[in-house]
Amino acid sequence: MLELLTPAQLGIPGGPELLLVLLVAVLLFGANKIPKLARSTGEAMGEFQKGREEVEQELDEMRGSDASTTPATETASDGSSGKSL
C-alpha cells in the first residue's frame, strides 16, 4: 500500500490533520501543560539557533584567519620556522 503513495500525497498536513494532532496532544498532556510545553520547545529552539550561529561565526572567523595568514618562508637563525606552538 505504501508503494502506491507518491511523495506529493505525503506532504504537509492540512487543517483536519493538524486538528487531530492538537486533539491528541490535549488528550496526552492535558490543556494546562500545552502552553508550558510550547514555551519550553520555543526556548530550546532559540538556544539551538543561538548555538548554531555561534558555531557558524567561529567557523567564519577560522576561515578568515586561514585566508589572511601566509606560511612562514623565512627561517630564524636558530633553525626554527618562526611559528610558536
HELIX and SHEET records of a PDB file:
HELIX    1   1 LEU A    2  LEU A    4  5                                   3    
HELIX    2   2 PRO A    7  LEU A   10  5                                   4    
HELIX    3   3 GLY A   15  PHE A   29  1                                  15    
HELIX    4   4 ILE A   34  SER A   68  1                                  35    
END                                                                             
